[in-house]
Amino acid sequence: MNISSSKEILNKCSTCVLGQFCLPLGLSANEVTQVDTLVKDRVHLHKGDTLYRHGEPLNAIYSVRFGTLKTEHSLPDGRAQIIGFHMPGEILGLDGIGEHQYQANA
């Protein structure tokens, strides 16, 4: 097995230890395999990093594998209002599908 095929295996819903808590819950093996084709890359963030910003074009949805993420809205006076904390197994970005852009900062 080469490095790229090993990386591909690690990026799949079917091999993720959080699969029982995440989007694939209740899907058949065939359906999970179809979801696997949608998974592209892992994104590693550090404390304080931004995953996406409100208004940016929606180009991916994300699943938290480790750690936590917060989502927030920017208020007119410049302050940030926290609207959610996201734990492992949770999905981010789905709220932007209808508008084709992210609806919060994450």
C-alpha positions as CSV (number, residue, x, y, z in Angstrom):
1,M,0.0,0.0,0.0
2,N,1.4,3.4,-0.9
3,I,1.0,6.6,1.0
4,S,-1.7,8.0,-1.2
5,S,-3.9,5.0,-0.9
6,S,-3.3,5.0,2.9
7,K,-4.4,8.7,3.0
8,E,-7.5,7.9,1.0
9,I,-8.5,5.2,3.5
10,L,-8.1,7.6,6.4
11,N,-10.4,10.2,4.7
12,K,-13.4,7.9,4.3
13,C,-16.5,7.8,6.3
14,S,-16.6,4.0,6.2
15,T,-13.3,3.8,8.2
16,C,-13.8,6.8,10.5
17,V,-14.2,5.9,14.2
18,L,-16.9,8.5,14.5
19,G,-19.0,7.0,11.8
20,Q,-21.6,5.8,14.3
21,F,-22.2,9.4,15.5
22,C,-22.0,11.2,12.2
23,L,-23.8,11.5,8.9
24,P,-23.5,7.8,7.9
25,L,-25.6,6.8,10.9
26,G,-28.4,4.6,9.6
27,L,-27.0,4.3,6.1
28,S,-26.5,1.0,4.4
29,A,-23.0,-0.2,3.5
30,N,-23.6,0.8,-0.1
31,E,-24.8,4.3,0.9
32,V,-21.8,4.8,3.1
33,T,-19.6,3.8,0.1
34,Q,-21.4,6.5,-2.0
35,V,-20.7,9.1,0.8
36,D,-17.0,8.0,0.8
37,T,-16.8,9.3,-2.8
38,L,-17.7,12.8,-1.6
39,V,-14.9,13.0,1.0
40,K,-12.0,14.9,-0.4
41,D,-9.5,16.1,2.2
42,R,-8.7,16.4,5.9
43,V,-8.2,19.9,7.3
44,H,-6.0,20.3,10.3
45,L,-6.7,23.5,12.4
46,H,-5.0,25.0,15.4
47,K,-6.6,27.0,18.1
48,G,-7.8,30.3,16.7
49,D,-7.7,29.2,13.1
50,T,-10.7,30.0,10.8
51,L,-12.2,27.2,8.8
52,Y,-14.6,29.5,6.8
53,R,-16.2,33.0,7.0
54,H,-19.7,34.1,6.6
55,G,-20.5,35.0,3.0
56,E,-17.7,32.9,1.5
57,P,-18.8,30.6,-1.3
58,L,-19.8,27.2,0.0
59,N,-17.2,24.8,-1.4
60,A,-17.4,22.0,1.2
61,I,-19.1,20.8,4.3
62,Y,-17.1,19.6,7.2
63,S,-17.2,17.0,10.0
64,V,-15.4,17.5,13.3
65,R,-13.2,14.5,14.0
66,F,-11.2,15.8,17.0
67,G,-11.5,18.8,19.3
68,T,-14.2,21.4,19.0
69,L,-15.1,24.3,16.8
70,K,-17.3,27.3,17.5
71,T,-19.5,29.1,15.0
72,E,-20.3,32.8,15.3
73,H,-22.0,35.7,13.6
74,S,-20.5,39.1,13.4
75,L,-22.7,41.8,14.9
76,P,-23.1,45.3,13.3
77,D,-21.0,46.8,16.1
78,G,-18.1,44.5,15.3
79,R,-18.6,42.1,18.2
80,A,-18.9,38.3,17.6
81,Q,-22.0,36.4,18.9
82,I,-21.3,32.7,19.4
83,I,-24.1,30.6,17.9
84,G,-22.7,27.1,18.4
85,F,-20.0,24.8,19.7
86,H,-19.4,21.7,17.6
87,M,-18.1,18.4,18.9
88,P,-16.6,15.4,17.2
89,G,-19.1,13.8,14.8
90,E,-21.0,17.0,14.1
91,I,-21.3,18.5,10.6
92,L,-20.6,22.2,9.7
93,G,-21.6,24.1,6.7
94,L,-25.0,22.5,5.9
95,D,-26.8,25.7,6.6
96,G,-25.2,27.3,3.6
97,I,-26.4,24.9,1.0
98,G,-29.5,26.8,0.1
99,E,-27.7,30.1,-0.3
100,H,-24.5,28.6,-1.7
101,Q,-22.4,30.4,0.9
102,Y,-21.5,29.9,4.5
103,Q,-23.9,31.5,6.9
104,A,-21.5,32.0,9.9
105,N,-17.8,32.1,10.8
106,A,-16.3,28.9,11.9
